[in-house]
Amino acid sequence: MSAEPSARRGIPDATVARLPEYLRALTGFAERGITSVSSEELAAAAGVRSAKLRKDLSHLGSYGVRGVGYEVDHLAYQISRELGLTQDWPVAIVGMGNLGHALAAYSGFATRGFRVVALLDQDEKLHGQEIAGIAVQSMDALPSLVQEQGLAIGVIATPAASAQDVCNQLVAAGVSSILNFAPSVLVVPEGVDVRKVDLSTELQILAFHEQRKALAGEGLRPLAKAVVR
């Protein structure tokens, strides 16, 4: 059973952050021809505890069926609808360096409810150049993109030094959702949502864990020698 959308209110941010992982796991099950999964199976595939998964899904009004579990396609639709992925969201990518090129060529956007409608750059030498079948435009095109294409999301793939200026232009044009790949903290007015993807930070966190494992391994060596003796 599932509640009507109008009955669902106040889903916690932590739950929203996990919904894409549940959707990814469900997509994997569907691709393998699996039509129903238990909460334990879905939780394992998403990397969370089953109790947390059940609590998260209860916010959507989805409780599964005892002895059967969750219907894969239906639950995937529920989550997609909650995330707003049952419609296409127009996206503009700003900054046509190496990262911008890679993002423009990424085919996963189209399959996940996002449609890249524009590639933008301040460098006049790039204007008119086609990347993944889309011509690079000037930042001056932003207002018309918002008005005519319904541009909803801006992706910043510029160097850190120009990220805030690009952000300001996006906000001034009416874009209220921004995905920031630049290694900088953006200042935005109330009502504008920013998500940051910092690859260097994630690598540093992994380096921390690698160091901890290495130090732990060194600490075990003297203990192992003592046991052998």
Phi, psi and omega in degrees: 000151177219145180281158175291149181306324182294341181272351183263125181217150170063047175288127182300147180302322181297323178292315179302320181295334181269342183302318178300327178291321177296320180294319177299315180296318179296321177299320178296319177297316181297320180295335178267005177081015180274125185261340178214147181222151175278165178296326179294318180294316181293320179297317179297319181292332181266351178078032177229172175281147183297325179296321179293319179299314181298321179293318179300312184289337178294334177293337177272353184083016181253122185240358181071183180236127181303131179084348180243318181096216183252138173284121189302306184296318182293317180294321178299321178293317179303313182292318178300318179294319180295323180280353181081024184264008177273007173225161178276133177254118179293132184233141171242135177255126182250125181106103186256044170279200182300317180293316179300319176302312182297318179294321180296327182272356183288117184282346183293338179301310186297327183277355182241017174094016180236138182236114179285114183257346183203146171241128187233147177203149179279344181283114182298334181294337181270346184297129182094342177291136181265133176231122182054035176082006181240131181281136178288133181243168175284158176297341178297343182281351186305308182302319181289328178294320179294317184285316187268324183260351183068033182310123185248328187229133175248134179250120181262117180235037182262171171297159184301324185298331183253000185297316182295319178298317178297317178302315180300320180292321178297314181296317180297329180280347178111009178277126185244005176228125186227133173253118187251116176264351180286142180283068181205156177265125183266141175259121183228155178286166178300140180098351177256127180261133179234131172244134183252133175242104183246100184295322182293323178296317179297320178294322179295322177295318177296321179298321178301313181293324177296319179296317179298318179294321179294317179294322178295322179295320178294324180291334181280338183298311178299325179295320180294320179297319180297321179294321180296319180295000000 
